[in-house]
């Protein structure tokens, strides 16, 4: 039996609620409801003792209930909070896509920021990141942080060895960190980003062997942070490899 998490009252709740209301512009982040008088505070990680502002989101009771029933996924909630936070940040995340022309990965339909390896090209994924410099000065992209989490896998078929394929040249090459580790790569060639300008760059994620990304047993959640001016970081939404959803345990289905 799972242990029930202890609820800790939110310190200065009225002040926090006012700040959360400002963050969403007095409109439920998932629907047009503007009746903020009945809005509720949701703990994004579902831990009622974690009252950090980044873990709180104000929303209407109907959408709060949809999250509880999983009609709105946890990842959608995380992405919504991150987008609200980024909207007022110096660097705003716009999108991430996969370079299908130069690697063997394609988008997973109807899944956000999720990609799968399926073509006999390089299995080192190449991402296109698009962001906007909202600050009033030129910024330098100086480093990249990444944390990986390997997702559980079920039974797989026979092992199919992958061919040795040359990697294309790419702007930034970042080595895949070990499971659960956060690694930071200092960029030798910094990217200059003029004020109020959108910018795009590519990252190729590699490992000692392409087998790491074999879709038979290589399912990952990736968490990127981009460092600017060696002084602050911009976090982007989670990226999924070889999976359309994020999960920490295998799902079990009963036999018919």
C-alpha positions, 0 to 999 in steps of 0.5 A: 500500500502506498504511503499517503503524502502529507499535506502542508499548508501553503505559506502566505497562500493569498499572496501566492494565489495572487501571483499565480493568478497574474501568471495565468492572466486571470484565465484558466490555462486549459479553458476560457473560464475567468471565474477566478474566485473559484479557481484552485491551486494544483500541485503539479508533481501531486505532492501536497507538501511541495509548495514551491512556486514552480510546482503550483498552478492555478486553474478552474475546478473543472480542469482540476478534476480533469487532471485528477481523472487524467483527461489532462495528462501530467506532461501537459500540465508540466508543459503548460507551467513551463510555457507560462514561466518562459513567457516572462523569461529572458529566453522563451522556448518556441519549439523542438523538431527532429532533423529527419533528413540527417538522422533516422528519427521521425516524430510520433504522431499525436505526441508532444515532443516525442520521436522514434528511431525507425529509418536506417540512417544515423540513430544519433538524434539531431534536434532543431531547437527554436527560441526567442531572446526576449531580453534587451541585450545580446545573449550568448548561448554558452552551455548545454545541460542534459539529464536522461531518464531511461524508461522501462521496457517490456518484452522485445523481439530478437536483437537486430544489430545496427549498421555502422553509419557515419554521422553527419556534421552538426552544429553542436555534438552532446554526449548522452549522459549516464542514467539519471546523471546531469551533464553540462557541456561548455560550448567552444563555439558560442552562439550570439543571439541579438536582442528580440530575435528568434534563433535556431540551432541544432544538437546531435545527441551521441553515445559510444554506440548507436545501440543505446538508441535502438528502439527495442530497448532504448526508451528515454526522457530527456531534460535540456537546459540551455545556459546563457552568458554563463549566468542563467539557464533556460529549461525546455519541455521534456523530450521523449525518445522511442516512447509517446508518453512518460512513465516510471513503471511498466503498465500491466494488463490483465489477460482476457 
